[in-house]
Every structure is written in C-alpha cells, then in structure tokens.
Amino acid sequence: VPMRKAPGVGLAAPQIGVPLRLFVYDMHDGTEGCVANPELTVLDDTPLTAEEGCLSLPGHHYPLARAAAVEEDDPAYFARCLQHETDHLDGTIYVDLLPRRLRAKALRTGPLLDRA
C-alpha cells in the first residue's frame, strides 16, 4: 500500500484513480479502517494547528488548522485524518487550505502528484 511506504496515515480512492467516495486509514497506534461516503459533523470547531503532509505532495509538511473533533470520542489526530481524507473525496488537498503565501510556496517546492 503506497501510504505505508510513504509513510502515510490515509489514502483516498481518488488518489489512486478510483472514482469512489472511500478512504482507508492506518493510524500510528494500529487503529485501521475504511470509510465510505463520509459525512463529518464537527463536534468541536476549536482550531488545532499541526504539521500536515500528503501523499500528493510527498516530503512536504505545512501547518494547518483543523477542527478539534468531528466524531464522538475521536482523538484530535484521528479527526485530522478524517478531515484530510474527506477533503480528497471533495477534490481538495490540504495545500488548497493553506494561507495564500504558504500555498504558493508549497506548490513551488515539489511536484503535485494528484489533485484528488
């Protein structure tokens, strides 16, 4: 699986050319699963900023604020994964969410493998 070689935490179907609203995840604590047709509900919109990376822009990490919780009893890191992978299903990559100057820097620094 490409996400394990990268190493990554999640991989959305559109990232590998599969037109489904589906993603898989494998958290660092061993929690893994598959999510189909996600509909996230923000339970805590307190923004938590952390470094985020993506298999679509390998080797680069940038700070990005995300909602603290989107599912019942989810740790913040898992909430970030759910939001990141759902963004892929909606045609957005995390670089699109960065402030303009940081986004421009990110797009200059390396190849964007896939927008999905």
C-alpha positions in Angstrom: 0.0 0.0 0.0 1.5 3.4 -1.0 0.5 5.0 2.3 2.6 2.6 4.3 5.7 3.1 2.1 5.5 6.9 2.3 4.7 6.5 5.3 1.2 7.9 5.3 -1.8 7.5 7.5 -4.6 7.5 5.0 -5.3 7.1 1.3 -8.4 8.2 -0.6 -9.7 6.2 -3.6 -9.4 9.2 -5.9 -5.6 9.4 -5.1 -5.1 6.1 -6.9 -7.6 6.8 -9.7 -10.6 5.0 -8.2 -13.7 7.2 -8.5 -15.3 6.3 -5.2 -16.0 8.3 -2.0 -13.9 5.9 0.0 -10.7 6.0 2.0 -8.6 3.7 4.2 -6.6 4.7 7.2 -3.9 3.1 9.3 -3.1 5.2 12.4 0.2 5.1 14.1 -1.4 3.4 17.1 -2.5 0.4 14.9 -6.1 1.6 14.5 -7.1 1.0 10.9 -10.3 1.0 8.9 -12.1 2.1 5.8 -14.7 4.9 5.5 -17.2 5.1 2.7 -19.3 8.1 1.9 -18.3 10.1 4.9 -20.5 12.9 6.3 -18.5 14.6 9.0 -20.1 16.5 11.8 -17.9 19.0 13.6 -18.3 18.5 17.3 -15.6 20.8 18.4 -14.6 23.6 16.0 -11.7 24.8 18.1 -8.9 25.1 15.6 -5.9 22.9 16.3 -2.9 23.7 14.2 -0.4 20.9 13.4 2.0 20.0 10.7 0.2 18.1 7.9 1.5 16.3 4.9 0.0 14.4 2.0 1.0 11.6 -0.4 0.0 14.0 -3.2 2.9 16.3 -2.2 5.5 13.9 -0.9 8.1 15.1 1.6 6.5 18.4 2.5 4.6 19.3 5.7 2.9 22.6 6.5 1.0 23.9 9.5 -2.8 23.7 9.0 -5.7 24.4 11.4 -8.4 21.8 11.6 -11.4 21.2 13.8 -10.5 19.5 17.1 -13.2 16.8 16.9 -15.5 15.6 14.1 -16.7 12.3 15.5 -17.7 11.1 19.0 -14.6 10.4 21.2 -12.1 10.7 18.4 -8.6 11.9 19.3 -7.5 15.1 17.5 -5.0 13.2 15.3 -7.8 10.9 14.0 -10.1 13.9 13.5 -7.3 15.5 11.3 -7.1 12.3 9.3 -10.8 12.1 8.8 -11.0 15.7 7.6 -7.9 15.4 5.4 -9.1 12.3 3.6 -12.7 13.6 3.2 -11.2 16.7 1.6 -9.6 14.4 -1.0 -13.1 13.0 -1.7 -14.3 16.5 -2.2 -11.5 17.3 -4.7 -9.5 19.4 -2.2 -5.9 18.8 -1.0 -4.6 20.3 2.2 -2.4 22.7 0.3 -5.6 24.4 -1.0 -6.5 25.3 2.6 -3.2 26.9 3.4 -2.8 30.7 3.6 -2.0 32.2 0.1 1.7 32.7 0.6 2.3 29.3 2.2 0.2 27.7 -0.6 2.3 29.3 -3.3 5.5 28.1 -1.5 4.2 24.6 -1.3 3.2 24.5 -4.9 6.7 25.7 -5.9 8.6 23.3 -3.8 7.7 20.0 -5.3 5.6 18.0 -7.7 1.9 17.7 -7.0 1.2 14.0 -7.8 -2.5 14.2 -7.9 -5.1 16.9 -7.0 -7.6 14.3 -5.8 
